[in-house]
């Protein structure tokens, strides 16, 4: 037997609310008067000002919050908390997420911003379920604003469009009741207000809820670290009250108590309880709250070592697509992201490190990408030098066919033995692998000859090498399955069990005191996929494609629009520009772009011809006029200038080898197609190269169920919390299903 206490929102206020409550808390009322600059008690009796949302919101929050404190004097406590719209702030106060004064300042600013919006209206739709209503509203300027009960949905939008929608609802057998408001609350028309509220919300430090609080945006308990973003999105997103109440019913809640003026929410609860919960959501006792289970998925030791709320990382995406904004946001949410250093200059990488360090506080972690370099004494070595200079503690090592001296130097600089003689490495290497022989090399200590060479060159001390001899090159192996960009296209169902078994053998063989951990990446676009990864034995998960379609991703809005429209079948393979001659492949988006077809055609031409002069006239014109939109001569001049400044040896080779020159000219197209995509160049979408795996399409399906269909609502920490909490719910549901059979 469980109970939820709920707090009403705007519309439940009335003259005289708070009588018998405000006077019991004179100190807090005095603080409220000081913050607001006027008397709350007088406000609650002022009919004129109670018609203005700028005054209603702080007044109702104060009454809700103080009513809660009064109710607690009896010693009772709820099992869950929820609040409708504005009422969610009182619920979060009651859960200990912030103090009374902080909540009041937030709602005062919220009321000011929402009061500035105008030009719309709202209407209650009776007798028509949300799903049917959404079909009627498709393609109109009207949004669902509140999904309150099986019998009541509120819509919002411009007055003329609301009138047209009301007529359509009436003709379809429903009933519309206009509301006396002049603003389209909880709709797309509040987006400016929501964005303006961001700075205020992000200035607050939120504690994790002591009692689960149902989010209006998701209809599920708030996850730690996502409260500010959820409250911002609440302004321009529908209130999913019905989903929240049904979630509580599934948790065994059978009693609701309304804290505050009126009984609107009590009546909605009574209506909802008359209807059966949808078959797939039958109430059952939960094994554990989903947020708690999400926090316990994967390896506890991994979470502690990395300082994370979840065993979850946002992987790097080259050219700064995994941007400084992305990394900072993850760090501030108690999570971690890796900056996408691939394809950037050392100066750009250093600037990124400094930006991230300025943006994060003490204890907020971050990582950097480290790509294997064919010239192992070139950029890879210099990048490691830079990471050591700035004391970067975490790197994601990608595309490594074997262990290199630069990588070993990074990993074991600062390694030592503690007073008990146990070897300790202060830097973490997360190695992304898809081949067992490569994984084996990373699971082993560095080869002794390599350590001797590094000591001889003064790049490691003898003590560092001594500690390194007893530690793996990487204690965190990330198994990369069917992913975006460079990929072997492996199936996780075959790859993960093999890698977990290999890890167990290598742990035993080397006798490590601290076991190697194995994580999963590739294809993680839905809670079910994340849950499957943990079932397969993953200690942690690393997402990729889904983060490219987020607010923080460092790519163009045009690319994000493209990604948000993909389905699971909308990816394919194309040649990798950086390994063009070798025939390596990358996985890319194919919907809305001709890049995959054009890239494959260029590789076919390279395989079939010895030089540009061998191409027939029609083919040469097509490539120059349609693919390149410039001549081979212009492309070569640009390429030669670049090589002369950076790789004169390769320039000499091309000038004496026509086939190599052809390859370099063709490779220009691959570089340019990335530039076009990152810039969102108008009129060139057909040539956008966008690295993407099927996880993107999978997430798009999921996003439609959680209010994130628009990528402008997708933030990387919010994506993380949804995927992890959703995975916990999937596992909980499956376990209950199995145990009930």
Secondary structure, 3 states (H helix, E strand, C coil): CEEEEEECCCCCCCCCCCCCCHHHCHHHHHHHHHHHCCCHHHHCCCCCHHHCHHHHHHHHHHHHHHHHHHHHCCCCCCCEEEECCCHHHHHHHHCCCCCHHHHHHHHHHHHHHHHHCCCEEEEEEECCCHHHHHHHHCCCCCEEEEEEECCEEEEEEEHHHHHHHHHHHHHCCCEEEECCCCCCCCCHHHHHHHHHHHHHHHCCCCCCCCCEEECCCCCCECCCCCHHHHHHHHHHCCECHHHHHHHHHHCCEEEEEECCCCCHHHHHHHHHHCCCCCHHHCCCCCCCCHHHHHHHCCCHHHHHHHCCCCCEEECCCCCCCCCHHHHHHHHHCCCEEEECCCCCCHHHHHHHHHHHHHHCCCCCCCEEEEECCCCCCCHHHHHHHHHHHCCCCEEEEECCCCCCHHHHHHHHCCCEECCCCCEECCCEEEEEECCHHHHHHHHCCCCHHHHHHHHHCCCCCHHHHHHHCCCCCCCEEEEECCCCEECCCCCHHHHHHHHHHHHHHHHHHHCCCCCCEEEEECCCCCHHHHHHHHHCCCCEEEECHHHHCCCCCCCCHHHHHHHHCCCCCCEEEEECHHHHHHCCEEEEECCCCCHHHHHHHHHHHHHHCCCHHHCCHHHHHHHHHHHHCCCHHHHHHHHHHHHHHHCHHHHHHHHHCHHHHHHHHHHHHHHHHHHHHHHCCCCCHHHCCCECCCHHHHHHHHHCCCCCCCHHHCCHHHHHHHHHHHHHHHHHHHHHHHHHC
